[in-house]
Amino acid sequence: MGRPDRSSDTCALPVTLPMLLDEAGEQCKPKAIFISNPSNPAGHVQSRKSIQEVIQFAAAEGLLLLVDEVYQDYVIQDGVEFISYKKILFEMGPVYSDTVQLASFHSISSLGECGLRAGFMELVNIDPNVMHFVDTMLCTDISTSVMGQLALDLMVKPPKPGDSSYHTYTQERQVEAGTLYCDQLMLEQAVLIGSGSSHGPFAGKSHFRLCILVSSDVLEEALSRIQKFHQSLVSAI
Ligand SMILES: Cc1ncc(COP(=O)(O)O)c(C=O)c1O
């Protein structure tokens, strides 16, 4: 259980990617790189420079970039911002923006609506034959329910000031105490727990939810970190 350092590019993708490609090359001919940014579960957010280097690497090796950007609204550290691969790809000019193949993904599940099963992908520089497949087969085969499509539409076009649901929307987006507690625990002690509010409408009752996926010795360490964090919080109040 290490402490994730979100202040720098510690995941050092540009350094590890060539090694990973070499390793994979012993068993297959890699065609694509899959990246989750911000990453789940560590929460690392790639910097502009790191993304540029990954794009350059993909260009040099002729690899398709598959980028999962589902957690783009969950950047909690001051001074760190999410920047999409597509934005940076287009800033890098035609040498890259006209050639590097990119598929980026977003999903409504990151807003707590996993059950609606709706998401989208954006494709850039994909072969016309593949696009034909996407436009015809995928669109007719895997259309999600109307409810899912409506929710997705709301995610990309949220209520604006003046709209009748704007007030409710902004209230529900506000971070409540339980969520702040979980974020701070993650930052200080590198223990990931879920805020109770994301599992039920228990307004005013700040609580959290533990999902235990570790061995008993790691659990003891996790519980002692939670205790340390909680005690220092209570003594500071
Ligand atoms: C990295 C990552 N991407 C995407 C998702 C969401 O997937 P879906 O939209 O299929 O629910 C998750 C959910 O846990 C995830 O961890």
The ligand as an SDF file (V2000), in Angstrom:
LIG
                    3D

 16 16  0  0  0  0  0  0  0  0999 V2000
  -11.2960    3.1700  -15.3480 C   0  0  0  0  0  0  0  0  0  0  0  0
  -12.7770    2.9970  -15.5080 C   0  0  0  0  0  0  0  0  0  0  0  0
  -13.3570    3.3280  -16.6720 N   0  0  0  0  0  0  0  0  0  0  0  0
  -14.6960    3.2310  -16.8470 C   0  0  0  0  0  0  0  0  0  0  0  0
  -15.5110    2.7900  -15.8320 C   0  0  0  0  0  0  0  0  0  0  0  0
  -16.9920    2.7650  -16.0550 C   0  0  0  0  0  0  0  0  0  0  0  0
  -17.3960    1.7380  -16.8300 O   0  0  0  0  0  0  0  0  0  0  0  0
  -18.9430    1.6430  -17.2890 P   0  0  0  0  0  0  0  0  0  0  0  0
  -19.2570    2.8870  -18.0260 O   0  0  0  0  0  0  0  0  0  0  0  0
  -18.9640    0.4240  -18.1350 O   0  0  0  0  0  0  0  0  0  0  0  0
  -19.7550    1.5050  -16.0460 O   0  0  0  0  0  0  0  0  0  0  0  0
  -14.9690    2.4150  -14.6160 C   0  0  0  0  0  0  0  0  0  0  0  0
  -15.8450    1.9260  -13.5550 C   0  0  0  0  0  0  0  0  0  0  0  0
  -15.4360    1.4230  -12.5500 O   0  0  0  0  0  0  0  0  0  0  0  0
  -13.5730    2.5190  -14.4500 C   0  0  0  0  0  0  0  0  0  0  0  0
  -13.0050    2.2000  -13.3010 O   0  0  0  0  0  0  0  0  0  0  0  0
  1  2  1  0
  2  3  1  0
  2 15  2  0
  3  4  2  0
  4  5  1  0
  5  6  1  0
  5 12  2  0
  6  7  1  0
  7  8  1  0
  8  9  2  0
  8 10  1  0
  8 11  1  0
 12 13  1  0
 12 15  1  0
 13 14  2  0
 15 16  1  0
M  END
$$$$
